């Protein structure tokens, strides 16, 4: 990140632009956000950095014997420190092919300067130079279903129930709230106990299409009202949430996906911010 900014002489220019706006000047902030993001997207990735990224991509693909689409995810320094959360402020790019990795990388770096993220940093007094944008690259999971787990109720600090939200297809639709989701509530224990099951009409599903990025499409007929997880899978996720909570020493927010073979993949885990 720092090489990209410094070798394209963007550091001073970004600093100058940031000095001309504040959190209460939303119109000007929108304009500045667009200007900064465009400059980053138009920047050249240093040749050795680009080669390192593509070499790592080839190493990721080697065990699979083919080029695979990947997911690029934001991971800013300080993103999950105590007392602050940047959840939903930065970009993720899904189903990215090898020819688009470097462009997508720059788009995620540029999302450090989304209006929401800039406003959040202004209001919290977080210096711009303290936030470097890292990008994680993972093989894309062609998800049959996906969603999030909260190891405690995020809306009630006194409620220690485990809550799982899921839908068919990529978990993007659950994370961004674009479709109704199934909800499963479990009482913690060894093993956890499923105490509530809310199955909703899931009329939209996000799926991966080869060479076409992420496509939103209608679900098929009666499938919209079917559970997106079996009870066995729900209990597995709940047990995993307990294990992750123990590892982190705090409640966690976990994003997961179930692939076509029935294997559950954990995509992201962060400390849960409770209200």
C-alpha positions as CSV (number, residue, x, y, z in Angstrom):
1,X,0.0,0.0,0.0
2,X,2.7,2.5,1.0
3,X,4.7,1.7,-2.1
4,X,1.7,2.3,-4.3
5,X,1.0,5.6,-2.7
6,X,4.6,6.9,-2.5
7,X,5.8,5.8,-5.9
8,X,2.9,7.5,-7.6
9,X,3.5,10.7,-5.7
10,X,0.0,10.5,-4.1
11,X,0.8,11.1,-0.5
12,X,1.1,14.9,-0.5
13,X,-1.8,15.3,-3.0
14,X,-4.1,13.2,-0.8
15,X,-3.0,15.1,2.3
16,X,-3.8,18.4,0.5
17,X,-7.2,17.3,-0.6
18,X,-8.1,15.9,2.9
19,X,-7.3,19.3,4.5
20,X,-10.0,21.0,2.4
21,X,-12.9,18.9,3.8
22,X,-14.5,18.0,7.1
23,X,-17.2,15.6,8.3
24,X,-20.0,18.1,8.1
25,X,-19.2,19.1,4.5
26,X,-20.8,16.1,2.8
27,X,-21.0,17.6,-0.7
28,X,-17.4,18.5,-0.8
29,X,-16.4,15.2,0.8
30,X,-18.2,13.3,-2.0
31,X,-16.2,15.2,-4.6
32,X,-12.9,14.7,-2.8
33,X,-13.6,11.0,-2.3
34,X,-14.2,10.6,-6.1
35,X,-11.0,12.5,-6.9
36,X,-8.8,10.5,-4.5
37,X,-10.2,7.2,-5.6
38,X,-9.8,8.0,-9.3
39,X,-6.1,8.9,-8.7
40,X,-5.4,5.6,-6.9
41,X,-7.2,3.5,-9.6
42,X,-5.2,5.3,-12.3
43,X,-1.9,4.7,-10.4
44,X,0.7,2.2,-11.6
45,X,1.4,-0.8,-9.3
46,X,5.2,-0.9,-8.8
47,X,6.6,-3.6,-11.1
48,X,8.1,-5.8,-8.4
49,X,4.9,-5.5,-6.3
50,X,2.8,-6.5,-9.3
51,X,5.0,-9.5,-10.0
52,X,4.9,-10.5,-6.3
53,X,1.1,-10.5,-6.4
54,X,0.8,-12.5,-9.6
55,X,3.5,-15.0,-8.4
56,X,1.4,-15.5,-5.2
57,X,-1.7,-16.0,-7.4
58,X,0.1,-18.7,-9.4
59,X,1.2,-20.4,-6.2
60,X,-2.4,-20.3,-4.9
61,X,-3.6,-22.0,-8.2
62,X,-0.8,-24.6,-8.4
63,X,-2.4,-27.3,-6.1
64,X,-5.6,-27.0,-8.1
65,X,-3.9,-27.3,-11.5
66,X,-5.8,-24.5,-13.1
67,X,-6.4,-20.7,-12.9
68,X,-9.1,-20.0,-10.4
69,X,-11.3,-17.0,-9.8
70,X,-10.5,-15.2,-6.5
71,X,-12.1,-13.0,-3.9
72,X,-10.3,-9.8,-3.0
73,X,-11.2,-8.5,0.5
74,X,-10.3,-5.3,2.3
75,X,-8.3,-5.6,5.6
76,X,-7.3,-2.1,6.8
77,X,-4.8,-1.6,9.6
78,X,-6.7,-0.8,12.8
79,X,-10.0,-2.1,11.3
80,X,-10.9,-4.3,14.2
81,X,-9.2,-2.6,17.1
82,X,-11.2,-2.2,20.3
83,X,-13.8,0.5,20.2
84,X,-13.9,0.9,16.4
85,X,-15.3,-0.9,13.4
86,X,-15.0,-0.2,9.7
87,X,-17.4,-3.0,8.7
88,X,-19.1,-2.3,5.4
89,X,-17.1,0.8,4.6
90,X,-14.6,-0.8,2.3
91,X,-14.9,-2.8,-0.9
92,X,-14.7,-6.5,-1.7
93,X,-14.4,-7.9,-5.2
94,X,-15.8,-11.3,-6.0
95,X,-15.2,-13.8,-8.8
96,X,-12.1,-11.9,-10.1
97,X,-10.1,-13.5,-12.9
98,X,-6.3,-13.3,-13.2
99,X,-6.3,-10.4,-15.7
100,X,-8.3,-8.2,-13.3
101,X,-6.4,-8.9,-10.0
102,X,-4.3,-5.8,-10.1
103,X,-7.1,-3.5,-11.1
104,X,-9.3,-4.9,-8.4
105,X,-6.5,-4.5,-5.9
106,X,-6.3,-0.8,-6.6
107,X,-10.1,-0.5,-6.4
108,X,-10.0,-1.9,-2.9
109,X,-7.1,0.3,-1.8
110,X,-9.1,3.3,-3.2
111,X,-12.1,2.3,-1.1
112,X,-10.1,3.5,1.9
113,X,-11.4,6.9,0.7
114,X,-15.1,6.0,0.4
115,X,-17.3,8.8,1.8
116,X,-18.4,6.6,4.7
117,X,-14.9,5.6,5.7
118,X,-13.6,9.2,5.4
119,X,-16.5,10.5,7.6
120,X,-15.9,7.7,10.2
121,X,-12.2,8.6,10.5
122,X,-12.9,12.3,10.7
123,X,-15.5,11.8,13.5
124,X,-13.2,9.4,15.4
125,X,-10.1,11.5,15.0
126,X,-8.2,8.7,13.3
127,X,-5.3,10.1,11.3
128,X,-5.3,9.1,7.7
129,X,-1.7,7.9,7.8
130,X,-2.6,5.4,10.6
131,X,-4.8,3.4,8.1
132,X,-3.0,1.4,5.5
133,X,-5.2,-0.7,3.3
134,X,-4.2,-4.3,3.0
135,X,-5.9,-6.7,0.6
136,X,-6.5,-10.4,1.2
137,X,-6.8,-12.7,-1.8
138,X,-8.6,-16.1,-1.5
139,X,-9.8,-18.7,-4.0
140,X,-13.4,-18.0,-4.7
141,X,-15.9,-20.4,-3.1
142,X,-18.8,-21.2,-5.5
143,X,-21.3,-21.1,-2.6
144,X,-24.5,-23.2,-2.5
145,X,-25.4,-21.1,0.5
146,X,-23.7,-18.7,2.8
147,X,-24.1,-16.1,5.6
148,X,-22.9,-14.9,8.9
149,X,-22.7,-16.2,12.5
150,X,-22.9,-14.0,15.6
151,X,-21.6,-15.9,18.6
152,X,-23.7,-13.5,20.8
153,X,-26.7,-11.3,20.0
154,X,-25.2,-8.2,18.4
155,X,-28.2,-6.1,19.5
156,X,-28.3,-7.2,23.1
157,X,-25.1,-7.6,25.2
158,X,-27.1,-9.6,27.8
159,X,-28.2,-12.2,25.3
160,X,-25.5,-14.9,24.8
161,X,-27.5,-16.9,22.2
162,X,-25.7,-17.9,19.0
163,X,-27.4,-16.5,15.8
164,X,-26.9,-17.7,12.3
165,X,-28.2,-15.9,9.2
166,X,-28.1,-17.7,5.9
167,X,-29.4,-17.6,2.3
168,X,-28.8,-19.5,-0.9
169,X,-25.8,-18.5,-3.0
170,X,-23.0,-16.2,-2.0
171,X,-23.1,-14.7,1.5
172,X,-22.9,-11.2,-0.1
173,X,-26.7,-11.1,-0.1
174,X,-26.8,-11.7,3.6
175,X,-24.0,-9.3,4.4
176,X,-25.4,-6.4,2.4
177,X,-29.1,-7.1,3.4
178,X,-30.3,-7.3,-0.1
179,X,-32.4,-10.4,0.5
180,X,-34.5,-11.9,3.3
181,X,-32.5,-14.5,5.3
182,X,-33.1,-17.6,7.3
183,X,-32.3,-17.1,11.0
184,X,-31.4,-19.9,13.4
185,X,-31.1,-19.2,17.2
186,X,-29.1,-21.6,19.4
187,X,-28.7,-21.9,23.1
188,X,-25.0,-22.4,23.9
189,X,-23.9,-25.6,25.4
190,X,-22.0,-28.8,24.6
191,X,-23.6,-29.4,22.2
192,X,-25.6,-26.2,21.4
193,X,-29.3,-26.5,21.2
194,X,-31.4,-25.2,18.3
195,X,-34.3,-23.2,19.9
196,X,-35.6,-21.1,17.1
197,X,-35.8,-21.5,13.3
198,X,-37.1,-18.7,11.0
199,X,-37.3,-19.8,7.4
200,X,-38.1,-16.9,5.1
201,X,-38.9,-16.4,1.4
202,X,-35.5,-15.9,-0.3
203,X,-36.5,-14.6,-3.7
204,X,-33.1,-13.6,-5.0
205,X,-29.8,-15.4,-5.0
206,X,-26.2,-14.3,-5.9
207,X,-24.2,-16.9,-7.9
208,X,-20.9,-17.0,-9.7
209,X,-21.0,-17.2,-13.4
210,X,-17.7,-18.1,-15.3
211,X,-16.2,-14.9,-16.7
212,X,-19.1,-12.8,-15.8
213,X,-18.4,-11.8,-12.2
214,X,-21.3,-11.9,-9.7
215,X,-24.8,-12.2,-11.1
216,X,-28.0,-11.7,-9.2
217,X,-30.7,-14.0,-10.4
218,X,-34.1,-15.3,-9.4
219,X,-34.3,-18.5,-7.3
220,X,-36.3,-21.4,-8.7
221,X,-39.9,-21.7,-7.6
222,X,-40.6,-23.4,-4.3
223,X,-36.9,-23.5,-3.4
224,X,-37.2,-19.9,-2.2
225,X,-39.1,-21.1,0.8
226,X,-36.9,-24.0,1.7
227,X,-34.2,-23.9,4.5
228,X,-30.8,-22.8,3.2
229,X,-29.2,-25.1,5.8
230,X,-29.9,-28.4,7.4
231,X,-30.2,-28.7,11.2
232,X,-26.9,-30.7,11.2
233,X,-25.1,-27.9,9.3
234,X,-26.6,-25.3,11.7
235,X,-25.3,-27.2,14.7
236,X,-21.8,-27.5,13.1
237,X,-21.7,-23.8,12.5
238,X,-22.8,-23.1,16.1
239,X,-20.0,-25.4,17.5
240,X,-17.5,-23.7,15.3
241,X,-18.6,-20.3,16.5
242,X,-17.9,-21.4,20.1
243,X,-14.4,-22.6,19.1
244,X,-13.7,-19.3,17.3
245,X,-15.0,-17.3,20.3
246,X,-12.6,-19.2,22.6
247,X,-9.7,-18.5,20.2
248,X,-10.4,-14.8,20.1
249,X,-11.3,-14.5,23.7
250,X,-14.3,-12.4,22.8
251,X,-17.6,-12.7,20.9
252,X,-17.1,-13.1,17.1
253,X,-18.8,-12.2,13.8
254,X,-18.0,-14.9,11.2
255,X,-18.7,-15.0,7.5
256,X,-19.0,-18.5,6.0
257,X,-20.0,-20.3,2.8
258,X,-21.1,-23.8,2.1
259,X,-19.7,-25.1,-1.2
260,X,-21.3,-27.4,-3.7
261,X,-19.7,-30.5,-2.1
262,X,-21.2,-29.7,1.3
263,X,-18.0,-28.4,2.8
264,X,-18.2,-25.3,5.0
265,X,-15.5,-22.6,4.5
266,X,-14.9,-19.8,6.9
267,X,-14.2,-16.6,5.0
268,X,-13.7,-14.0,7.7
269,X,-13.8,-13.8,11.5
270,X,-13.7,-10.6,13.5
271,X,-14.4,-9.5,17.0
272,X,-18.1,-8.7,17.4
273,X,-19.1,-5.1,18.3
274,X,-22.2,-5.4,20.5
275,X,-24.7,-2.6,21.1
